[in-house]
Amino acid sequence: VQALDVDALAAIADAPDASHETAMDLDRCLQRLPVDQRAVLLLVTLEDMAYADVARVLGIPEGTVMSRLSRARARMRELM
């Protein structure tokens, strides 16, 4: 199974020459994630926050951040 590099996908979607379809596909996949997983994924990958900071902001244990992030990445792999 090929690993999903969410940071690379975000860079592709934000690139000036990125196709509109690629950005829309990425957005559709993100919208299909549960809200709690999407929040963790976006805070870690797009905001470049440390797990401890995400845990503090969301009011959840750091272990929960890691498990939600793992589930979000796995789901994004399936969807993409």
PyMOL commands that set and color helices and strands:
alter all, ss='L'
color gray80, all
select helices_A, chain A and resi 6-14+20-31+35-45+51-58+62-79
alter helices_A, ss='H'
color red, helices_A
deselect
rebuild
show_as cartoon
